[in-house]
Every structure is written in structure tokens, then in C-alpha cells.
């Protein structure tokens, strides 16, 4: 068993093209012995956003703090706040954005893309 605190994990700036003011922490992943799934914590600063992008794997998102929006494959914006959960299908275009004044924090759990 592995137990870690978010505050003890170093974050990194997301440097994907189209990302603005987003940081990510790997909460649990391969370095912790989890070879098949990865739990990440994203913080989207006010005015920030992830790229409008796709992945070839599904992911599960849980909003923990702040408010924001998720943009779906048709460009529709859906409001998010703590307690919202989002399922993104493989290859579904999506974006998370924070047009508000407080940071948006959310976990994102994915299958390890290095495991086929």
C-alpha cells in the first residue's frame, strides 16, 4: 500500500501546445507501483485552460475545488463545480478552462498509456 499527501508531491507546468496556466501532479502512478492506472491532480489557474485535444484513452475527472467549464466535442461549454464528475471517452475532443477568479482543481484518472 502507498499513502501520499498532495502537498508533498511536486507539480509541473503542463507544456502541451494550447495549454495555458495549468499545473499537474502525479498523485499515484508507476513510480508508486501502479502500473495500469495513473491518478493526476490538475490545477487550472484563473484565465487558464488545457488544450482542446483528444487522447486515445478514456479518463475520469472529479472537480475538487473552484469552478470552471469543460468544452465538449461539439464546442458546447458545461459549467463545473466541486462534486461534478466527467467521463471523457477515448478520442473525444475536450478542454477544461477556468474563466473565474479562483483556481480550478480536479483529479484525472487515466489508464497508463505506456501499457498496451
C-alpha positions as CSV (number, residue, x, y, z in Angstrom):
1,X,0.0,0.0,0.0
2,X,1.2,3.5,-0.8
3,X,-0.1,6.6,1.0
4,X,0.9,10.1,-0.1
5,X,-0.3,13.7,0.6
6,X,-1.0,16.0,-2.3
7,X,1.1,18.7,-0.6
8,X,4.2,16.5,-0.6
9,X,4.1,16.0,-4.4
10,X,5.9,18.4,-6.7
11,X,3.9,19.8,-9.6
12,X,5.0,20.5,-13.1
13,X,3.7,23.1,-15.6
14,X,1.7,21.5,-18.4
15,X,3.7,22.4,-21.6
16,X,1.4,20.9,-24.2
17,X,0.7,23.2,-27.2
18,X,-2.5,25.1,-26.4
19,X,-2.2,24.8,-22.6
20,X,-2.2,28.0,-20.5
21,X,-1.5,28.3,-16.8
22,X,-2.1,24.6,-15.9
23,X,0.0,22.5,-13.5
24,X,-0.1,18.8,-12.9
25,X,0.9,16.4,-10.1
26,X,1.1,12.7,-10.5
27,X,-0.7,11.6,-7.3
28,X,-0.3,7.8,-7.9
29,X,1.4,6.3,-10.8
30,X,4.1,3.8,-12.0
31,X,6.7,5.2,-9.5
32,X,4.3,4.2,-6.7
33,X,3.8,0.7,-8.1
34,X,0.6,1.4,-10.0
35,X,1.4,0.1,-13.5
36,X,-2.0,0.2,-15.1
37,X,-3.7,3.4,-13.9
38,X,-2.5,6.9,-13.1
39,X,-4.2,9.5,-10.9
40,X,-3.3,13.1,-11.6
41,X,-4.2,16.4,-10.0
42,X,-4.6,19.4,-12.3
43,X,-4.8,23.0,-11.2
44,X,-6.0,25.4,-13.8
45,X,-5.3,29.0,-12.8
46,X,-7.8,31.8,-13.4
47,X,-7.8,32.5,-17.1
48,X,-6.1,29.2,-17.8
49,X,-7.1,26.2,-19.9
50,X,-6.0,22.8,-21.2
51,X,-5.6,22.3,-24.9
52,X,-8.7,21.5,-26.9
53,X,-7.5,18.0,-27.6
54,X,-8.1,14.2,-27.8
55,X,-6.5,11.1,-26.3
56,X,-6.8,7.5,-27.4
57,X,-7.8,6.5,-23.9
58,X,-10.7,7.3,-21.6
59,X,-10.4,9.3,-18.5
60,X,-12.3,10.1,-15.3
61,X,-12.3,13.7,-13.9
62,X,-13.5,14.8,-10.5
63,X,-13.7,18.5,-9.6
64,X,-12.4,19.1,-6.1
65,X,-12.3,22.9,-5.8
66,X,-13.1,26.1,-7.7
67,X,-15.4,26.4,-10.7
68,X,-14.7,26.1,-14.4
69,X,-16.0,24.7,-17.7
70,X,-15.5,21.7,-19.8
71,X,-15.9,22.1,-23.6
72,X,-17.3,19.0,-25.3
73,X,-16.7,17.6,-28.8
74,X,-19.3,20.0,-30.3
75,X,-17.8,23.1,-28.7
76,X,-20.6,23.3,-26.0
77,X,-19.4,24.6,-22.6
78,X,-20.6,22.9,-19.4
79,X,-20.2,24.6,-16.0
80,X,-18.2,22.6,-13.4
81,X,-18.0,23.0,-9.6
82,X,-16.9,20.7,-6.7
83,X,-18.7,17.4,-6.8
84,X,-19.0,17.3,-10.6
85,X,-17.6,14.1,-12.3
86,X,-16.8,13.9,-16.0
87,X,-16.2,10.8,-18.2
88,X,-14.2,11.6,-21.4
89,X,-14.4,8.8,-24.0
90,X,-11.4,7.7,-26.0
91,X,-10.7,10.2,-28.9
92,X,-13.4,12.6,-27.6
93,X,-12.3,16.2,-28.1
94,X,-12.4,18.2,-24.9
95,X,-11.0,21.1,-23.0
96,X,-11.1,22.3,-19.4
97,X,-11.0,26.0,-18.7
98,X,-11.1,28.4,-15.8
99,X,-12.8,31.8,-16.6
100,X,-13.2,32.5,-12.9
101,X,-11.1,34.2,-10.2
102,X,-10.1,31.1,-8.1
103,X,-8.0,28.1,-9.1
104,X,-9.9,25.1,-10.5
105,X,-8.6,21.8,-9.0
106,X,-9.6,18.4,-10.4
107,X,-8.3,14.8,-10.4
108,X,-8.0,13.0,-13.7
109,X,-7.5,9.2,-13.6
110,X,-6.3,7.5,-16.8
111,X,-5.1,4.1,-17.9
112,X,-1.3,4.1,-18.2
113,X,-0.8,4.9,-21.9
114,X,2.5,3.0,-21.8
115,X,0.7,-0.3,-21.0
116,X,-0.8,-1.9,-24.1
